[in-house]
Amino acid sequence: MLNPTHLRTLETVCRTGSFAVAARELGYTASGVSQQMAALERACGLVLFEREVHGIRPTAAADQLVERTGRVLAVLGEFEDEVRDLAAGRVGRLRLGSFPTASVRLVPAALAALATDHPAAEILLEEGEPRELAPMLVNGELDAALLYEYGHVPQRWPEDLVMVPLLHEALLLLTRRRRPADTGEATARLPAMRTENWIASREGTDGAISLERLCATAGFAPAITRRSNNYDVVRQLVGAGLGVAVVPALGHIPDERVHAQAVDSAPAHRRVLMAYRRANVNPLLQPALRAIRAAVPRNRPWLAPPQG
């Protein structure tokens, strides 16, 4: 394979007509230029110079090689620029995973910021639950993912994942508002809800397991009559008087028909984290983490910075 440095030196030698002048221009010694040209002749199997007593004369082969060298070096220069952009994260691809609530509340602002700062980068989004996304991280199918864990449902994440805490959410009890101006108490005590019908997420999900364990701690088993993984659906059902529910704060949108109270229990919380493989060196990874952190709501009720 021809050495691009030797091609650049050839171009300079042919333009100046001298090893010595080319050496001064390029910052080499004349001997160094001579050695480069000898190596180039060996590599391409051509005689590039007629060596005379008082100098050198480029051969026709050298002139033809220089004509082609310009195009090659121009393409190589563009390639080097692309490599520098890739290393700086200005271009490239990041595959981000997210659970649905974060896809609504965190991801859009983060992706918009990344698009502004890295307009040539490609950011792909894959949505799923943590138990689906974590294996995709380990297998290299994703570069980073937003995950969660409930206080009553602790997770054991794969050891080769770096877990970055982003947000600590309270769990909120949603009930139908009795009077428009009624605010009630700031916190909810679950034992008072033992006779209510409950709306929960799909059976076997971490949200449903968390609800069952919260109610068990309060001394009863919830009578679950409806299930939905969509918090908008859950809120509408509660507003229609069809049951009560516990949802994480990030999934709650104020509704005049629904009264929300933080559940009065220490483990009644959910942590949101960003995870990535420890060995992942994607240059877009840290910009993505900064963008996600900047998208986390500040000074909002029931949402707090990471604890611990």
N, C-alpha and C positions, 0 to 999 in steps of 0.2 A: 504494500500500500504506500502511495506517495505521501510524503510528509508535507502538510500545508505550509509549515515554516520554510521549508526548502523552496517551495513554489513562490512564496512571497520574496525570498531572497533572489531567486532567478529573475523575477520581474524587475527588481531594483538593479541587478547587475546588467541586464540587457538595456535598461533605460540609461544607465550611467556609463556603460562600456568599460567598467573597471571594477575589479575586486576591491581595490583599496578605497575608491570613492564610495562604493556600495557599503563597505564595512563601516566607514565613518558615518554614513547616513543612518545605518541600522543599529549602530552601537556595538558592532562586533569587531574582531580583529580581522585583518586581511586573510590570515591563515585560517580563521574560523569560517569565513565565507568560502574559501577554496575547498575546505573539507566538506562543507554542505553541498557544494556543486558536484564534487566527486561522488558523494553519496547519492545525489539525485540521478546522476548519469548511470550509476550501478542499478538503481531501483527501476529506472524506465528503459534501460538497455539502449540508450541513445548517446551519441557524442554531441554535447551541447556547446562546446567551445573549441576553437582552434587556438591553441596556446602558442603565442609568439614570444620573441625575446623581450619586447617592450610592452607586452600587454596581452589581451585576449580578444578574440573576435567571435561573437555568437554565430552558431551555425543556423542553417535554414530550419533544422529541427527545433532549435531553441526558440526561434521566432514563432514557429507554429505552436509550440507548447505555451509560450507566453500569451498568445491570442486566446487560447482555451483556458488558461489559468485565470484570467479576469472573471470569466463566468463562474468558474468553480469557486473562487474565493468570495465572490459576491453571495453565492448561495450559502457557503460556509459561514459568512458573516451574519446572514439572516438567521441561520441555525443557532449560532452562538448567542444572538440576541434572544431567541426563543428559549434557549436553555437558561439564560439569566432570568428571564421573566418567570419561567417555571420555578426556579429556585427561590425567587422572591415572592412567589404566590400570586403574581399578577395574572397568570394563566393557569390552566390545569383543571382538575375535576375533584370535587369533594362529594362523597356520598353520605348524606345525613339521614339518620333514622329518628322518628319522633312518635310519641303516643298521641292520640287524637286531641286531647285537651291542650297540650303544648303546641300542637300544630295550629290551633286556633289562636291561642293567647300569646305565644312567644315566637314561633317560627317566622310568621310573615314579616315582622319588623326586623328580625335578624337577617333574613334573606335579602330584604331591601337594602340594608346597610352593606352587606357583602357585595351586592350587585353594584352599589355606588363606588365602593373602594376597590373592587376587583371586577371591572366590567367584562373582562375577557374570560373570566373563570366560569366553569360550568358547575352548578350546585344542583345535585339530584336529591330528591326527597323520597324516603320510603317510610310508610306509616305502619305501625303495629304496636302490640303490647310489649312490655319489657321482656317477657319470657320468649317472645319471637325475635326481638331485636338483639338481645345479648349474644345468642349464638351467631348471628350474622356479623357482629363485631369480631368475635373470636375467629371466624372463618375468613375474615378479610373482605366480606361482601359490603360492609359499611366502614367508613372512616371514623364516624362519631355517631352517638345516639343520645337522645334525651330519654331518660328512664325515671321511674318512680318506685318508692317503696313505702308502704303504710307502717305506722308505728306498731300495729298489732300483727303485721305480716312481714317480719324482717327477712331480708334476702341474703343469700350467699353468692356474691358475684364471682365470676371467674377471676383467678389470681392475676392473669396477665392484662386485666383491664384497669385503667386509671379512672377513678371515680371522683368527679369534681362536684361538690354540693353547690346547688344554685339557689334553692328556695325551700322554705319551710312553711307548709300550709296547715292551717287549722282545718278540722273536719266540721262541717256545718250541718245542723239539724234544720231541715226545711219543713215547715208546716204551713197550712193555709192561714192567711191573715184573717183574723176575726173582724177587726175594725180597721179602716184605712189609716188612722192615726196611732194605732196600737203598736208600740215598739217592744213591749214585754221586757223580760230580763235579758242581759247581755249574753249569758251562758245558759245552756240547756242541760237539764238533768234527765238522762235517758229512762230511769225507773218510772217516770211519769208517763212514758209513752208505751208501756207494756201492753195496753189493750188496743193500740192503734194497728191499722193495716199498714204494711211497709212496702215501699218501692225500692228495689235493689238492682244492682247491675247483674249481668249474666251469672248464673250459678257456676261456682268454681273460680271466678275471677278474684283478684286480690281485693277489690272493692267489696264484693259480697262476703268474702271471708272476714275482712276487717269489720264489717257491720255485725256479723254473727258473733264475733269475739267481743266487740264492744258491748253488745246487748247481754252476752253471757256474763260479762263482768258486772253489769247492772242488775243481774239476777233474773233474766228472762230470755226466751227465744223469740225472735221477731216473727210475726205472722206475715210472710212475704206473699203478696197477692199479685204483684206486677213486677216485671223486670225490663230494664233497658240500659244499654251502655251509652246512650246519648243523653247527656245532662240536660239539654234543652227539652227533650221528651220528659225526663224525670220532673223538671220544674213545671212543665205544663200539667202533668198529672197531679202534682201536689197542688197547684193553683186551682185545679178543678175539684179539689176536695176528695181525691181518690186514694189518698194515703199520705204518709210522711216518708222522709228519706234523709239519708246522710250522704253528703257529697263533699269533695275537697274544695277549698276556697277558690282555687284557680278555675274550677268548672262552674262557679256560680255567677250568674248575671242578675242584678237587682230586678225584682218584679213586684209590682204593687200588690199583687194577690198573694205573695209568698213572704213569710216571715223567716228570717235566717238567724240562727244563734250558734255560736261556737259550742261544741260538745264539751261538757265539763268533765274531762278525763285526760290524764297526762299522756297516754299513748294515742289520743285522738288527733293524729296529724299524718301528713304525707310529706315525704321529702322528694324533691325533684333534683335529679343529678344529670350531668353530662358525662358520658363514658367514651373512652377510646382505648385502643390497644397501646400498651406501653411502647411497642416497637414501631408504631406508626410514625413516619417522618414526613407525611404530606405537608408541604409548606402552607397549605390553606387551613390546617387544623387549628392553629393558634388564633388566626383572624376570626375563624368561625366561633371559637370559644369566647373571644372578646365580644363579638356581635351578639351571641346568646346572652351573655351576662348583661350587656347594655339593654337588652329587651326585657329583662326581668322587672316586673312592676315595683315601683318604689313608693313607700309611704301609703300602702293600701291596707285597709282593715283585713285582718286574718291572714296576711301574708308577711313573712319575716325573712331576714337573711338566714343563711344556714346556721344551725346550732351545732356546737361541738367541733 
